[in-house]
Amino acid sequence: MKIIICGTAYPLRGGISHYNALLYEDLSKKHETQIITFSRQYPELLFPGKTQQETGGELMQVPSEQLMDSINPLNWVKVGKEICKRAPDLIIFKYWIPFFGPCFGTIARHAKRNGRTKVVFICDNVIPHEKRPGDAAFTRYAFKPVDGFIVQSQAVERDLKEFWPRAKYRRVAHPVYNIFGESIQKEKAKEQLAIKHRRVVLFFGYVRSYKGLDVLLEAMALLKNDSDAHLFVVGEFYDDEKKYRELIHARNLEDRVTVVADYVPNDRVGLYFSAADVVVLPYKDATQSGIAQIAYNFDKPVIATNVGGLAEVVLDGKTGYVIPANDPRALAQSIMRFYSENKTDEFTVHVHEEKTKYSWKALADAIVEVGR
């Protein structure tokens, strides 16, 4: 097949860029595959981070053409016509927020005018966690020319069936992110990061309100006198950083929490996961999370809340713990139990076994099947 992936890709940064790179790598084994990415992904005014470009540690530089402008309708028509002329069998869009609905929907409509090309959407969300006016309308516009969908959790499957009942889709597990290399010995990772703490709990990724960092900080306050666990918060803040800093100060957690408020280059991601004992996803709302798949790549147990598809990935009592959302006490108890019952080795073995089911080949095969 001739396939074009449209979406975030190198030299743009972030989890979706990594996802598309790994998908490209697998599809390219059997199919003629290209990537078209953004010349402008977000207007600077709307982007909450420091930069949209990969700033270092490019572990997987996939070839891409920077053609799409997310806010220029004339560009959408131009790109759609260009894809139409190339006549791919399949276009793949990764859909995560309705902001891109008009762009993707217009490109898809024009690309399909050759009578040959099919369109598949990989849906991270149908309607996002942080809702805005126009979400439903933009999503309907994006979905109308789509021939098939991929969902990666039961939660997104339910949302898709409710929002777009006529959808042709396949559900396949979110693959493990193996772009960041192999795990290294824990003490070596700590040495490279200058971590002197014996027990390391990791919260990783962009900080947004729905991800529940405030709940995790309250849990750390409850642990204060009962555990020497040290929390590392590693990721750029897309929410008000000040309120989290104030909470750390109010709960006297300065000696128990380290904040690395920056985007982590690809070549350093593995250091933080290798240094950690357990990764915590205290989300208040979610469909799925790529962070769990990064943790599994490094054979790390995960403590996650029972929201969205997280409980489909984290097997309670086997690869980690699944707890109620918005419950600092339950979260504190699960961290305490993890250490008091010495679960590291047992959970690590199960994670190593469990992650084998999350393959890029299975995803690529499902995309091709649903797009025929």
N, C-alpha and C positions, 0 to 999 in steps of 0.2 A: 504493500500500500504506500501511497504518497501522503504524508501526514504533516500538518503544520500545527505547532503549539503556539497559541497566542496568549501572552501574559508576562508576568514579571520574570525576568531572567537576568543573568550576569550581563552587564556590569552592575545591575541593580542588586540590592542586598535583601536579606531577610528569608524567612522560612518558605515563602511561596517560591522565591527564586531558587532555593535549594531543592524544593520539591520538583519544580519543572526541569531542573538540571538532571536529577536522578531519573525522572520519567523519560526524558530525552535519551539518556544513556541506554536505558533498557529498550525503548522502542527502536532505536537505531540499529540494534542487533539484527532485526528482521525487516525493517521498513525504512524507506527514504524519508528522513525526518528533518524538519527545519523548525527554528524558533523565531517568531516575531515578537519583540518586546517593545517597551515604551521608550519614546524619546522624552516624553513627560508623563510620569505616572500620576503624581499628585501636584497640584499647584502648591508652591511653597507656603502660601497662606493657610492651606488646609492640612499641611503635613506637620504632625506634632513632634517628630524626631529631629535629630541634628543634621542628618544627611540621608539621601536616598541611594547613594552610591556605596558599593563595597569598598571599604577603605584599607583592606589588607587581608592577607591570609587567604588568597583565592585558591581554594583546594580543588575546585572544579570549574574551569573557565570554558563553558560551552559556547559554541558559536551562535550568535544571535544578530538579528537586524533590528535596530532601534527605529521603528517606523510609526508606532501608535502614539497619538496625543490624546490623552483621556478626556480633554475638555474642548476639543476642536471638531465640531460635526463635519466640516469639510474634509478633515483628515480621515474621519471614520469611513466616509464614502470612498475616498481615494484608496485607503488600505483595503477595503472590501473589494473594490474593483481589481486591485493588484492581485489579491488572493484568487479571485475568480479567474483571472487570466492564467494563473499558475495551475489551476484545476486540480487541487489535491483531492484525494478520496475523502479525507477527514480533517476537520479542524477541531482542536481541543482547546477549550477555555476553562481555566480554573476560576470559579465564581465564589467570592467570599463576602463582598458587600455590594449593595445595590448602586452605589456611586458609579460603578463600572457598567451598569445595565444598559444605558443608552449607547455607550461606546461599543460594547460587545454585541448588542442586539443589532445595531446598524451594520457593523462589519459583517456579521453572519448573514444578514439579509442580502447584501450585495454579493458576498462571496458565493452564495448558493445559486446565483442566477445562471450559472453554467449548466445546471441540471445534473451535475455529477456529485458535487461536494455535499457531504453530511457534516452535521455539527453535534459535538458532544460537550456537555458541561460537567465538570467535576465540581460538585457542590460542597463547599465547606459549611456553608449555611444557606438556608433559603431566605429567611428574614433574620438579620443579625441581632446580636445581644443588645447592642446600643442602638435602639430604634430611632429613626428620623422620619419627618414627613416625606412622602414620596417613595418610601421603600417598596411598598407593594406594587405601585404603578411601574417603577423602574424594573422590578423583577419580572413582572408580567411581560413587559416589552422585551426584556432579554430572553425569556424562555420561549416566546412564540415561534422563532425559527429553529428551535433545538430539536434534533432527531432522537437523542438519547441522553440519559443522565447517569452519572456515577455518584453514589452516596457512600459514606464510609462509617456510618453509625446508624443504629436503629432510630436515634433521635432525629437525624436529618431525613431518614427514610419516612418517618411519620410526618414531618413537616412538608416534605415534597408531595406526598400522597394527599395531604389536606389542601395544600396550596395549588397543586397542578395535578388533579386526579388522573388525567389522561397520559401522564408521563410514562415513557418506556425507560426503564432504569435497571441497573444492577447494583447490588450492595457488595462491596469488597472492602476488606480491612485496610486502614491507612498503613502503608509500609513503614518499616523502620528507617529512620534517617541514618544512613551509614556514610554520609559525606564527610564526617568529622574525624575519621580515622579510628584506630583501635584504642581501647582502654590502656592506660599505663598504670604501673604500680602506684597505689594510693599515696604512699609516703613521698614518692618522687614528684607526683603532681602537687602535693602540699608544699614541698620544698620550692618548686618553681613558682608557686603563687604566694610564697612567704606566709603560708597558713600554719599556725602553731597549735591550733585547737585540736583536741583529741577526737571530738565528735562533730561532724559537719552535716548540717541539714541545708539543702539547696532549694531556693526558689529562683527559677530561671525564666527569662523572656521579658517581653515588653510588659510594663506594669500598667494595667487598666483597671478600672473600678471593679468590673465583673470578675476579675481574677482573684479577689479575696485576700490580698496581702494584708489588709487591716485585720482580718480574722486570724491569720497566721501570727501576726505580731501580738495579738491578745493571747493567743495560745502560748507563745513564748513567755509572756509575762506570767502565766499560770505555771509554767515549768520552772521558773527562775530558781526556786529553792530546792528542786528535786532532780535536776539534771544538769550536766555540764555541756549539753548540746549547744552548738553555736550556729546561728542562722546566717547564711550568705544570701543576700538579695542581689541578683546579678541580672541587670537589664536596663534598658532605657525607659524612662518614665513618660508614658503617654497620658498620665493622670497627674494631678497636682502633687509634685514631690514633697512640697512643704508639709502637707497634712500627715504624710507618713513619717517624716522626720520628727514632727511634733508628737506623734503617737509614740515613737521610740523614746523620746525624751520624757514624756509623761509617765511611761511605764518603767523608766529607769533601765532601759535595755541597751544603752550605749556599749556596754561590755559584752553583750550577748548577741548583738546583731551587727554585721558588716554589710554596708550597702555599696555596691559597685554600679553606679548609676550611668551606665554607658552601654552602647552596643558592643558586643564581644566579637572580634574578628574570627573568622572560621577556624584559623589555626590555633585558637586558644579556647574554643568551646570545650574540647575534650579534656582540657586540664581541670576545669571546674567540675565536670561530671565524674572524672576519675578520682578527684579529691573527696567527693561527697560520699556519705554513707547511704543517704536516702534523699529522693527528690519529692517535694511536696507541691501538690496542685490543689490549693484551697478554694477552687472556683465557686462563685455564687451561682453562675449560669455558664453553660457551655454546650456545645454540640460534640466537639472532640478537641484534642489538643496534640499538636505535633511534639510538644515537650515530652510527653510520655514515650513517644517513639524514639526520641533522642536518648532518654534515660535507658530504654531497653537496649539500644545499640551498645551502651556501655555497661550492660548487665546490672543496672541499678534498680533497686526496689522503688516503688512509688506509693505515696500516700495521697489519695485523691478523694474528692467529694463525690457523692452519688448524684451527679447531674449529667445530663446529656449522655454521651457515649463513653464517658470515662470509666464507668463500671464494666463496660464491655472489654476494656483493655487491661485494667487492673483487677486481678483475681484476688478477692478478699481472703486474707490469711494464707495466700500462696505466693503472689508476686508483690504483695504490699497490703495495704488496708484501704477499704472504702468506708467513708464516714459521712454523716449528714452534713449538708452545707450550712454555713453560717452558725457553726457550733464550735467556738474556741475550746470549750472543755473537752469535747470528743476528740478534737484535733490534738490537743495537748496529751490526752490519754493515749492516743495511738502512737505518738512520738515516744512517749515514755515506755510504752509496751515494747516497741521496736527495740529499744536499747536494753531494757531490763530483761527481756527474754532472749537477747542475743540472736536476733532474727537475720542478721546480715547474710551469713553464709547460706542458710536455708533458702531465703528469698532469692538470693543471687542465682542459685542453681535453677530454681523454677523460672526465673526471668530468662535465663540463657536458653531454656527449653521452649518457653512460650513464644519467644520472638521469631522463631523459625517460620511461623505461620504468616508473618507480615512481610510478604515479598513484593518487589516491584514487578516481577514477571506476572504475578496474579493480577495486579492492577492493569498492566499493559494489555493482557489478554482480555480482560473484561471490557476495557475501552474499545478495543477492536471489535469485539462481539456485539456490543450495544450500538456501535456506529455503523454496522453493515446495512 
